């Protein structure tokens, strides 16, 4: 993981894989592949797969790699967490959780965290 200060962040719709290579080479300190607002409902699963491929297949250099998952109250949140962390966790630095209105909403995310206080990636 990069120890750079995060002076600049770039959001890239995970549905638009034509932008991934450009994003990786743009010089932003952090690039997040957005699975949430930038992706229409009909393309959520397809976009998740594209994000996984991008994390695994693109040379991101020193850029911090992140995903913004779908909201905790959506049908896609669980699979966003499990699929991306399981299939690309070694190439993921940060998970952005959108719009958590109350701290107790974040407790649900703990169910997907490894037991024993481990952190991702393993």
Protein Blocks (a to p, Z undefined) as FASTA:
>chain_A
ZZbdcfbccdddfklmmlmmmmmmnopabdcddfklmpcfklmmmmmmmmmmmmmmpcgk
jaccddddddfkbcklmmmmmmmmmmmmmmcfbdcdehifbfklmmmmmmmpcghhiacd
ZZ
